[in-house]
Amino acid sequence: MQQKRALNAIFLILFLASCYWDNEETLYGTVADTCDLVQISYGLDVVPILDFNCNSCHAGSSAAALGDNIVLDDYNLLLNYVNNGRLIGSINHDAGFNAMPRSGSKLSACHIEVVQTWINNGAQND
């Protein structure tokens, strides 16, 4: 009888321990919690993202050979892709757009939010 109680107690402990549940947002926060989206600057925030993730193919010096003549390191040329939605569509991997970066993984959620916030705030050259 005592052995049966011990087994029941062990089963109950294991059962209760297995019921613990948290979602990813509770454990790690959301992008808004972990990504600084206040005062996004083109020069300080967006350019480094583009330089690191895009401009190896889409700089003026490499776009003809590697980037389908899409130049993203010139603000005025970049605005064309901001205004027609191709920049954010490509980095979001949205349907109907070429997923970028082509040879790498999708940008982090924070980097995408930084670019999206910059666009939503008027895509200023500051």
Steps between C-alpha positions, in 0.01 A plus 500: 500500500781741588670424170180587315479836682862573416435423133188717502696785660776471239242490221325808641827694526599407144155587371496840667855579387410420140213749504726804525441724198632834384487654159800648321386859556474444875846348517687728261280805450370635171694692238357819646636401843849408384562730202556874536261663255519851645657770282599279208765672289586422141872554552531338843249215475396422141831545315685248723225242439521555124881502502523172688215315328442653156781710362743222419273449197303827485770766534562722200828320434351149499135540399559452127678168547329359809185695584288530184597870482314567825705757692425541870804692624380827345215661697324644193512166317394313815187716521373345174490158672356647818222678312403206279501258797772274360748560784270397782329231289835339422640507853168374640504214246147600397327314217566661162842637601848357467597388850813683613771451584503232235801307628434544870232458757223749557595812692424495870156614609663800666682608183180466297312705761770769492470531121119489515490766773738722303273465194184562706661815643554644152834340399692818577869541416621605843 
